[in-house]
Amino acid sequence: MSKLILIIKREFIAKVRNKSFIVMTFLSPLLFVGIAVFVGFLSTMKAELKTIAIHDETGKFVSEFKSDQEFKYVDFSKTDINILKDSIVKESYEGLLVIPKEIAVPNNQAKVEYISNDSPSVMFIEDLQYTINKRLTKDNYVSAGLDTLKIKQAKADIIVNLSKASGESSLKGLNEIKIGIGGAFGYLIMMFIIIYGNMVMRSVIEEKTSRIIEVIISSVKPFQLMMGKIIGTSLAGILQFFIWAILGMTAMFILSSIFGVPMGASSGMQEQALQTAQSSGKLQMYIAELWNLPIATILISFVMFFIGGYFLYSSFYASIGAAVDNETDSQQFLLPIIMPLILGVYIGFFTVMNDPHGTVATVFSMIPLTSPIVMMMRIPFGVPWWQIALSLTILFGTFFGVVWFAAKIYRVGILMYGKKPSWKELLKWLKY
């Protein structure tokens, strides 16, 4: 045990004294906050006004198009269409909408054209189609002798109100907030595993190529060395994350106060949503709902799945580092490790949001390779404690099993030089 503690201490001190570690620890939060401020600043800038020329041969549709901050519609119905096309080529206008006279004939699908040098967005074309179809539908009602006022009055506009079985009112958008909270914790776990798992692998490769490993294993067992690297690197990573959190929040608060710039690309949407919530008197209800989330369970589970997930994947990274002589040779082994992490993210966002207690979400929250991410996304929706306990038991049980296999690869691989390993070679080492 004393040797293991010495290795952990050595790895931790070696990481925190590294110049690149120190620089990135204090520089990364400033870079992230700077990017957030820059994106927030860009989101406050108004889009460039685009002028759309309209050639309406019927004279009925041009008044239906209303100009806004993004598009300005100009009536050029009396101008020759060839002249307008030349203006498009010269980029005097963003585009030209041509509405033929035949479109006003009932049951006639005339060809409406939008002419531009660049391909327009799908949303813009759908808006054009909606505006034209709306006016045509209204004219068809009149042609058929239907009372458009009665048709408008007959349209239903039902709003579904949400409530709980206990009788309390519920709010819309809570699922999105919950998946956002769970997704943030799951994403942190994934990034920590990738960043610091690679750090463990590089550390093993460096010591192996410099032949220092031969001196070290003369005093300690390979298993102790592997576990010391995993734990020591994880402690350095936790320290770095803790510093990032403090510096990041401090820098964000200071920059936001000085420049008055909202953070992130969705700042405009967030501000609008906040105003809507305030105007409808539901802001306090949203805050109350957030406080009703299992905050303690989320934080405790995050720490446990954080540790279990990192230890599990670091065992893979350490064994790969022992098996190869350089990072280039490690690429063939990294894809099977990274794929479960990516799968966990996709399962979380596309399955947990729609059915957090469904079979797919529940099963993948129990599979140890995906459970740290998927379970963290499920917990804000309310997960029975026994499922969390079972998932953690399977996760740490798998970790101990993987460590046993990884140690066998590690024990043989750290003394192998000059030969590129294959999957077949790794299987032989496991049988050794």
C-alpha positions in Angstrom: 0.0 0.0 0.0 2.9 2.4 0.8 4.4 1.8 -2.7 1.0 2.6 -4.3 0.7 5.8 -2.3 4.2 6.8 -3.4 3.3 6.2 -7.1 0.1 8.2 -6.8 2.1 11.0 -5.2 4.7 10.9 -7.9 2.2 10.9 -10.7 0.2 13.8 -9.1 3.3 16.0 -8.6 4.6 15.2 -12.0 1.4 16.3 -13.6 0.8 19.5 -11.6 4.4 20.7 -12.0 4.2 20.2 -15.8 4.4 23.6 -17.6 1.7 22.7 -20.1 -0.6 21.6 -17.3 -0.1 24.9 -15.4 -0.5 27.0 -18.5 -3.7 25.2 -19.7 -5.1 25.3 -16.1 -5.1 29.0 -16.0 -5.5 29.8 -19.8 -8.3 27.4 -20.7 -11.1 29.1 -18.6 -10.2 32.5 -20.1 -10.3 31.0 -23.6 -13.7 29.3 -23.0 -15.2 32.5 -21.5 -13.7 34.6 -24.2 -15.3 32.4 -26.8 -18.6 32.5 -25.0 -18.5 36.3 -24.8 -17.6 36.6 -28.5 -20.5 34.2 -29.5 -22.8 36.2 -27.2 -21.7 39.4 -28.9 -22.3 38.0 -32.3 -25.8 36.9 -31.3 -26.7 40.5 -30.4 -25.7 41.8 -33.9 -28.5 42.3 -36.3 -28.5 40.3 -39.5 -27.7 42.0 -42.8 -30.9 43.3 -44.4 -31.7 41.4 -47.7 -33.8 42.9 -50.4 -36.2 40.6 -52.2 -37.7 41.8 -55.5 -41.3 40.6 -56.2 -42.7 40.4 -59.7 -46.4 39.7 -59.1 -48.4 39.6 -62.3 -51.7 39.1 -60.3 -51.2 42.1 -58.0 -52.7 40.1 -55.2 -49.8 38.6 -53.4 -47.3 41.4 -53.1 -49.1 43.0 -50.2 -49.0 39.7 -48.3 -45.2 39.8 -47.8 -44.3 42.0 -44.8 -40.8 43.3 -44.4 -38.9 42.7 -41.2 -35.4 43.2 -39.8 -34.0 40.4 -42.0 -35.9 40.7 -45.3 -37.2 43.7 -47.2 -39.8 43.0 -49.9 -40.0 45.5 -52.8 -42.7 45.5 -55.5 -41.3 45.5 -59.0 -44.4 44.0 -60.7 -44.4 46.7 -63.4 -40.7 46.2 -64.2 -39.7 44.0 -67.1 -38.7 40.6 -65.7 -35.6 40.4 -67.8 -34.3 43.6 -66.3 -34.9 42.2 -62.9 -33.0 39.0 -63.7 -30.1 41.2 -64.8 -30.2 43.0 -61.5 -30.0 39.6 -59.7 -26.9 38.7 -61.7 -25.4 42.0 -60.7 -26.3 41.3 -57.1 -28.5 44.4 -56.8 -31.1 42.3 -55.0 -30.8 39.1 -53.0 -33.5 37.3 -55.0 -36.5 37.7 -57.3 -39.9 36.1 -56.6 -41.9 35.6 -59.8 -45.6 34.9 -59.4 -47.4 34.3 -62.8 -50.9 35.5 -63.6 -52.1 31.9 -64.1 -51.7 31.1 -60.4 -55.0 33.0 -59.7 -56.9 30.5 -61.9 -58.8 27.9 -59.7 -57.4 24.4 -59.7 -54.3 25.6 -61.6 -50.8 24.8 -60.3 -48.8 27.5 -62.0 -45.0 27.6 -61.7 -43.8 30.1 -59.0 -40.1 30.8 -59.3 -37.5 32.2 -56.9 -34.4 33.3 -58.7 -31.2 34.0 -56.9 -27.4 33.6 -57.3 -27.1 31.6 -54.0 -29.3 28.8 -52.7 -31.8 30.2 -50.2 -32.5 28.5 -46.8 -35.2 25.9 -46.4 -37.0 28.0 -43.8 -37.1 31.1 -46.2 -38.6 29.0 -49.0 -41.2 27.5 -46.6 -42.2 31.0 -45.5 -42.7 32.1 -49.1 -44.8 29.0 -49.8 -46.9 29.5 -46.7 -47.6 33.1 -47.5 -48.7 32.3 -51.1 -50.7 29.2 -50.1 -52.5 31.1 -47.4 -53.7 33.8 -49.8 -54.6 31.2 -52.5 -56.7 29.3 -49.9 -58.5 32.4 -48.9 -59.3 33.2 -52.5 -60.5 29.6 -53.1 -62.9 29.9 -50.2 -64.4 33.0 -51.7 -64.6 31.4 -55.2 -66.5 28.5 -53.6 -68.9 30.8 -51.9 -67.7 30.0 -48.4 -67.9 32.5 -45.6 -64.3 33.0 -44.6 -65.3 34.8 -41.3 -67.3 31.8 -40.2 -64.4 29.5 -41.2 -62.0 31.5 -39.1 -64.4 31.5 -36.2 -64.8 27.7 -36.5 -61.1 27.1 -36.1 -60.2 25.6 -32.7 -57.2 26.8 -30.7 -56.8 24.5 -27.8 -53.9 24.8 -25.3 -53.1 21.6 -23.4 -52.4 22.5 -19.7 -50.0 20.2 -17.8 -50.7 19.0 -14.3 -49.5 16.3 -11.9 -51.6 13.5 -10.5 -51.4 15.2 -7.1 -53.3 18.2 -8.6 -50.4 20.6 -8.8 -49.8 22.5 -12.0 -46.9 21.5 -14.2 -44.9 23.5 -16.7 -43.9 23.0 -20.3 -40.3 22.7 -21.3 -39.2 21.0 -18.0 -38.1 17.9 -19.9 -35.7 20.0 -22.0 -34.3 21.6 -18.8 -33.8 18.2 -17.2 -32.1 16.7 -20.2 -29.9 19.8 -20.4 -28.8 19.4 -16.7 -28.2 15.7 -17.1 -26.5 16.2 -20.4 -24.1 18.7 -19.0 -23.0 16.3 -16.2 -22.8 13.4 -18.7 -20.8 15.5 -21.1 -18.4 16.5 -18.4 -17.8 12.9 -17.5 -17.1 12.0 -21.2 -14.7 14.9 -21.7 -12.8 14.0 -18.5 -12.5 10.4 -19.6 -11.2 11.3 -23.0 -8.8 14.1 -21.9 -7.3 12.4 -18.8 -7.5 8.9 -20.1 -5.3 9.9 -23.0 -3.0 11.5 -20.4 -2.6 8.2 -18.7 -1.9 6.5 -22.0 0.7 9.1 -23.0 2.4 8.8 -19.6 2.8 5.0 -20.0 4.1 5.4 -23.5 6.7 8.0 -22.5 8.0 5.9 -19.7 8.1 2.9 -21.8 10.0 4.5 -24.7 12.5 6.1 -22.3 13.1 2.7 -20.7 12.4 4.2 -17.2 9.7 1.6 -16.8 12.3 -1.1 -16.5 13.8 0.5 -13.4 10.4 1.3 -11.9 9.0 -2.3 -12.1 12.1 -3.6 -10.4 10.7 -2.1 -7.2 6.9 -2.2 -7.7 4.4 -4.6 -9.2 3.0 -3.7 -12.6 -0.5 -3.6 -11.1 0.5 -1.1 -8.5 2.2 1.1 -11.1 -1.0 1.0 -13.3 -3.3 1.9 -10.5 -1.0 4.6 -9.2 -1.0 6.2 -12.6 -4.8 6.1 -12.9 -5.4 7.5 -9.4 -2.6 10.1 -9.5 -3.7 11.4 -12.9 -7.4 11.5 -11.8 -6.5 13.6 -8.7 -4.6 16.0 -10.9 -7.5 16.2 -13.3 -10.0 16.9 -10.4 -7.8 19.7 -9.2 -7.6 21.2 -12.6 -11.4 21.0 -13.0 -11.9 22.6 -9.6 -9.6 25.5 -10.6 -11.4 25.8 -14.0 -14.8 26.0 -12.3 -13.6 28.8 -10.0 -11.7 30.8 -12.6 -14.4 30.3 -15.3 -17.3 31.5 -13.2 -15.2 34.4 -11.9 -14.1 35.5 -15.4 -17.6 35.1 -16.8 -19.1 37.3 -14.1 -16.4 40.0 -14.5 -16.5 40.1 -18.3 -20.3 40.0 -18.4 -20.4 42.9 -15.9 -17.8 45.0 -17.7 -19.0 44.5 -21.3 -22.7 43.7 -20.6 -22.6 40.9 -23.1 -24.8 37.8 -22.7 -23.1 34.5 -22.9 -23.5 32.0 -25.7 -25.3 31.8 -29.0 -28.7 31.2 -27.4 -28.6 34.3 -25.2 -31.3 36.0 -27.2 -33.6 33.0 -26.9 -32.9 32.7 -23.2 -33.7 36.4 -22.7 -36.9 36.1 -24.7 -37.9 32.9 -22.8 -37.2 34.7 -19.5 -39.3 37.7 -20.5 -42.2 35.3 -21.5 -41.9 33.5 -18.2 -41.9 36.7 -16.2 -44.9 38.1 -18.2 -46.9 35.0 -17.6 -46.1 34.9 -13.9 -44.5 31.4 -14.2 -40.9 32.3 -13.5 -41.2 31.4 -9.8 -42.9 28.2 -10.7 -39.9 27.2 -12.9 -37.5 28.1 -10.1 -39.6 26.0 -7.7 -39.6 23.1 -10.1 -35.8 23.3 -10.4 -35.5 23.2 -6.6 -37.7 20.1 -6.6 -35.2 18.2 -8.7 -33.2 15.6 -6.8 -30.2 17.9 -6.5 -28.4 15.9 -3.8 -28.9 12.6 -5.8 -27.6 14.3 -8.9 -24.4 15.6 -7.2 -23.6 12.4 -5.3 -24.3 10.3 -8.4 -22.1 12.6 -10.5 -19.2 12.0 -8.2 -19.7 8.3 -8.1 -20.2 7.8 -11.8 -17.4 10.3 -12.5 -15.0 8.1 -10.5 -16.3 4.8 -11.7 -16.4 5.8 -15.4 -12.9 7.3 -15.3 -11.3 4.4 -13.5 -13.0 1.9 -16.0 -11.8 3.7 -19.1 -8.4 4.6 -17.7 -7.7 0.9 -17.3 -8.3 0.5 -21.1 -6.1 3.5 -21.8 -3.3 2.3 -19.5 -3.3 -1.2 -21.1 -3.2 0.4 -24.6 -0.3 2.6 -23.6 1.6 -0.4 -22.4 0.9 -2.4 -25.6 2.2 0.2 -28.1 5.5 2.1 -28.6 4.0 5.4 -29.8 0.6 7.2 -30.1 0.3 6.5 -33.8 0.1 2.7 -33.1 -2.6 3.3 -30.5 -5.2 4.7 -32.9 -6.4 1.2 -33.9 -7.3 0.4 -30.3 -8.9 3.8 -29.4 -11.9 3.6 -31.6 -13.6 0.7 -29.7 -13.1 2.7 -26.5 -14.5 6.0 -27.7 -17.5 4.4 -29.5 -19.4 3.5 -26.3 -19.0 7.0 -25.0 -20.4 8.5 -28.2 -23.2 5.9 -28.2 -24.0 6.9 -24.6 -24.4 10.6 -25.7 -26.7 9.7 -28.6 -28.8 7.3 -26.5 -29.1 10.0 -23.8 -30.3 12.8 -26.1 -32.5 10.8 -28.5 -33.9 8.3 -26.1 -33.9 9.6 -22.5 -35.6 12.9 -23.5 -38.6 11.0 -25.0 -38.8 8.1 -22.6 -36.4 8.4 -19.6 -37.8 5.2 -18.0 -38.2 3.2 -21.1 -36.5 -0.1 -21.8 -33.7 1.3 -24.0 -32.8 4.1 -21.6 -32.9 1.7 -18.6 -30.8 -1.0 -20.2 -28.1 1.4 -21.4 -28.0 3.1 -17.9 -27.0 -0.4 -16.6 -24.4 -1.2 -19.2 -21.1 -0.1 -17.5 -19.5 1.4 -20.7 -22.5 3.8 -21.2 -24.0 4.0 -17.7 -21.9 7.0 -16.5 -23.5 9.2 -19.3 -27.0 7.7 -19.7 -27.7 7.3 -16.0 -26.7 11.0 -15.4 -29.2 12.0 -18.0 -31.9 9.9 -16.4 -31.5 11.0 -12.8 -33.1 14.5 -13.2 -36.3 12.7 -14.3 -36.3 10.7 -11.1 -34.7 7.3 -10.9 -35.4 4.8 -8.1 -32.4 4.5 -5.8 -32.1 0.8 -6.4 -31.5 1.3 -10.1 -28.7 3.8 -9.3 -27.2 1.4 -6.7 -27.4 -1.5 -9.2 -25.8 0.6 -12.0 -22.9 1.7 -9.7 -22.4 -1.9 -8.5 -22.2 -3.2 -12.1 -19.9 -0.3 -13.0 -17.4 -0.8 -10.2 -17.6 -4.6 -10.5 -16.8 -4.3 -14.2 -13.9 -1.9 -13.3 -12.3 -4.5 -11.0 -12.8 -7.2 -13.7 -11.3 -5.0 -16.4 -8.4 -4.0 -14.1 -7.6 -7.7 -13.7 -7.5 -8.2 -17.5 -5.8 -4.8 -18.2 -3.1 -5.7 -15.6 -2.2 -8.8 -17.6 -1.8 -6.8 -20.8 0.1 -4.1 -18.9 2.5 -6.6 -17.3 3.5 -8.1 -20.6 3.2 -5.0 -22.8 5.4 -2.6 -20.8 8.5 -4.7 -21.6 7.7 -5.3 -25.3 9.6 -3.1 -27.8 9.9 -2.8 -31.5 6.8 -4.8 -32.4 3.4 -3.4 -33.4 0.8 -5.3 -31.4 -2.4 -6.6 -32.9 -5.7 -7.8 -31.4 -4.4 -11.3 -31.7 -1.3 -10.5 -29.7 -3.4 -8.9 -27.0 -5.4 -12.1 -26.7 -2.2 -14.0 -26.3 -1.1 -11.7 -23.5 -4.4 -12.2 -21.7 -3.8 -16.0 -21.8 -0.2 -15.6 -20.6 
